Amino acid sequence: MGYPRDRDLPHYTYENYVQWEGRWELIHGIPYAMTPAPSLRHQRISQRIASVLDAALAACEHCLALLPVDWKIDEDTVVQPDNLVICGKAKGAYLSKAPELIFEILSKSTAHKDKNTKFNLYKSEGVRHYVIVDPKEQLAKVYMLHEGSYIKVMDATEESLEFDLGKCLINIDFSRIWA
């Protein structure tokens, strides 16, 4: 009978996380370095997503678009989605409740984590909409939470899609994030 390897690995908590220099995420006690810094293309797409979200939320007084910010899920899990929308009041040093909408932009160093680890984490935490953006393919895979599971709504390139955030309905024109 084999010995589980993860028993040999250290388990970190939020208390450790806040002492680290640089950008990190902590998922179930395992640290993930957010290096190297995102590419120029990644940053431009994130900037465009932020702009599209800000414009879409202009008439919604309940929801707010944010760039990476700590979302402390529990003592051993803290993530920083690339772009997100929260509804309701936010206060303190970090978010403590699930965003309504998250965009993650793939890069070579984060693709597996975004498509698998974060996909399952966001689903279990009740993130209503999850969008995985592939800059290389100019494709956004859009998922919606339905009865505890994500269902794929569409593969978006040039399409527009309405998102129900609970307090607001917003329309996202995906063609605007690639331009």
C-alpha positions in Angstrom: 0.0 0.0 0.0 1.4 3.3 -1.1 1.9 6.3 1.2 -0.1 9.4 0.1 2.4 11.9 -1.2 0.3 15.0 -0.2 1.0 14.2 3.5 4.6 15.2 2.8 3.6 18.5 1.4 3.2 21.6 3.6 -0.3 23.0 4.1 -0.5 26.8 4.1 -3.3 29.1 5.4 -4.4 32.7 4.9 -2.1 33.7 7.7 0.9 32.4 5.7 -0.5 33.8 2.4 -0.6 37.5 3.6 3.1 37.3 4.5 4.2 36.3 1.0 5.8 38.8 -1.4 4.6 38.9 -5.0 1.3 37.6 -6.4 0.1 34.2 -5.2 -3.1 32.1 -5.0 -3.7 29.5 -2.3 -6.0 26.6 -3.2 -6.8 24.0 -0.6 -3.5 24.9 1.2 -1.3 24.7 -1.9 0.4 27.9 -3.1 0.4 28.8 -6.8 2.8 31.5 -7.9 1.2 34.1 -10.2 4.4 34.5 -12.2 5.6 35.3 -14.7 3.5 38.5 -15.0 0.7 38.2 -17.5 1.7 38.8 -21.1 0.8 42.1 -22.9 -1.9 40.3 -24.8 -3.4 38.9 -21.6 -3.3 42.4 -20.0 -5.0 44.0 -23.1 -7.8 41.5 -23.1 -8.3 41.9 -19.4 -8.4 45.7 -19.8 -11.0 45.3 -22.6 -13.1 42.9 -20.5 -13.0 45.4 -17.7 -14.2 48.2 -20.0 -17.0 46.0 -21.5 -18.1 45.1 -17.9 -18.0 48.7 -16.7 -20.2 49.8 -19.7 -22.6 46.9 -19.2 -23.0 47.7 -15.5 -23.5 51.5 -16.0 -27.2 51.2 -15.2 -26.8 48.7 -12.4 -26.4 50.3 -9.0 -26.0 46.9 -7.2 -23.1 45.3 -9.0 -19.4 46.3 -9.6 -16.7 45.1 -12.0 -13.3 44.4 -10.5 -9.8 43.5 -11.6 -7.8 40.9 -9.6 -8.6 41.1 -5.9 -8.3 38.5 -3.2 -11.3 36.3 -2.7 -10.8 34.5 0.6 -13.0 31.4 0.3 -11.8 29.9 3.6 -8.6 29.7 5.7 -6.7 27.7 3.1 -8.1 29.0 -0.2 -7.6 32.5 -1.7 -7.9 33.2 -5.4 -7.5 36.3 -7.6 -9.8 36.0 -10.7 -8.6 38.1 -13.7 -11.9 39.9 -14.0 -15.0 39.6 -11.9 -18.4 41.1 -11.0 -19.7 41.2 -7.5 -23.2 42.3 -6.5 -23.9 43.9 -3.1 -21.6 45.8 -0.8 -17.9 44.9 -0.6 -15.7 45.9 2.3 -12.5 44.9 4.0 -9.2 43.7 2.5 -10.7 40.9 0.5 -14.0 39.4 -0.9 -15.7 36.9 1.3 -18.6 35.8 -0.9 -18.7 34.4 -4.4 -18.7 36.8 -7.3 -21.6 36.5 -9.7 -19.4 36.4 -12.8 -15.7 35.5 -13.3 -13.5 35.7 -16.4 -10.2 33.8 -16.3 -7.8 34.5 -19.2 -5.7 31.4 -20.2 -1.9 31.5 -20.3 0.5 28.6 -20.6 1.2 28.7 -16.9 -2.4 28.9 -15.7 -4.5 27.0 -18.3 -4.7 23.7 -16.4 -5.5 25.4 -13.2 -8.2 27.7 -14.8 -9.8 24.8 -16.8 -9.8 22.3 -14.0 -9.0 23.4 -10.4 -10.7 26.8 -10.6 -13.6 25.4 -12.7 -14.4 23.0 -9.9 -13.7 25.5 -7.1 -15.9 28.1 -8.7 -18.7 25.6 -9.3 -18.6 24.4 -5.7 -18.6 28.0 -4.3 -21.6 28.9 -6.4 -20.2 31.3 -8.9 -23.2 31.9 -11.2 -21.2 32.5 -14.5 -17.7 31.4 -15.4 -16.0 32.5 -18.6 -12.7 30.9 -19.7 -11.0 33.2 -22.3 -8.5 31.7 -24.7 -6.5 34.6 -26.3 -4.7 32.3 -28.7 -8.0 30.9 -30.2 -9.9 34.2 -29.6 -12.6 32.0 -28.0 -14.5 32.4 -24.7 -16.1 29.3 -23.2 -19.2 30.5 -21.2 -20.6 28.4 -18.4 -23.6 28.9 -16.2 -24.3 27.3 -12.9 -27.4 25.1 -13.0 -28.5 22.9 -10.2 -24.9 22.7 -8.8 -23.2 22.0 -12.1 -21.8 24.1 -14.9 -23.4 23.8 -18.2 -21.7 25.3 -21.3 -23.9 28.1 -22.7 -21.7 28.8 -25.7 -18.3 29.2 -27.3 -18.2 32.9 -28.0 -16.1 34.7 -30.5 -18.2 37.5 -32.0 -21.5 36.8 -30.3 -23.3 38.7 -27.6 -24.8 37.1 -24.5 -27.0 38.3 -21.7 -26.0 37.4 -18.1 -28.4 37.3 -15.3 -26.6 38.6 -12.2 -29.6 38.3 -9.9 -29.9 42.1 -9.4 -29.1 43.0 -12.9 -29.2 41.7 -16.5 -26.1 42.7 -18.6 -25.2 42.1 -22.2 -21.6 41.2 -23.1 -20.5 41.7 -26.7 -17.6 39.2 -27.0 -16.3 40.8 -30.2 -15.2 43.8 -28.2 -12.7 41.9 -26.1 -10.5 40.8 -29.1 -10.3 44.1 -31.0 
